[in-house]
Amino acid sequence: MQIVVDHDPRRLRLQLEAKHGSRCAWSYLENGPDVWRVRLRLLPDRSPELA
């Protein structure tokens, strides 16, 4: 997913990382000052399955 906003969406990143941890992949495609474009991905859970 990509989001485009008129400010740095840093708080959203912190919220997503708090909820999803390292599964939240975040990369800036444009870095302001007028437009911020960010690519968001939810990575697969790589924790071992419990037997």
Protein Blocks (a to p, Z undefined) as FASTA:
>chain_A
ZZddfbdfklmmmmmmmmnmmmlccddfbgcjkbccddddddddfbdcdZZ
